[in-house]
Amino acid sequence: MILTGSEILKNVQEKKIVIDPFDEKMVNPNSYNFTLGNRLMIYNNYVLDAKKENDVREIIIPESGITLAPGYVYLGHTREIIGSDYFVPIIRGRSSIGRLGLFTNITADLIDIGSINQLTLQLNAVQPVTVYPGMQIGQVTFWTTLGKIEKYNGKYNGARGPVASRMYMDFPKDAS
């Protein structure tokens, strides 16, 4: 079941949900609006390899904004640290952002229980679109679970700022 806005607020106050910084005005009927942090990461090569650590560069988003171009994967991050040891957060772009042609986390919306991070956002622009640090870019919902809770303890734990793919760590090391 999804938590309502009042349940999100109650569980933030009881420290069962982490949203830091928290702004009560960002609570919706069944979600919380999160904001874009001030850093982006972009891959240096157009062709990416899942078995390798791909080269990236970091870009600071100025207060005047930055225009995202089509054809690239931009990795942003939430300004907020978000997560829970009790509920499953699911993130998605706000409809206002989608209406501008900016896809946000199309394939990576589920945050495991116990993963409490600045969340990395996968951003893809259909056409050029300017984004700003601190803008409301997405929403997080919180879901109850059924069964024994096992907390996440993976390769993205404790992330701050955008984090590039670490999928290469899933492949066995070459014996060469």
Buried (B, 14 or more C-beta within 10 A) or exposed (E): EBBBBEBBBEBBEEEBBBBEEBEEEBBBEBBBBBBBBBBBBBBEEEEBEEEEEBEBEEBEBEEEEBEBEEEEBBBBBBBBBBBBBBBBBBBBBBEEBEEBBBBBBEEEBEBBBBBBBBBBBBBBBEEEBBBBBEBEBBBBBBBEEEEEEEBBEEEBBEBEBBBBBEBEEEEEEEEE
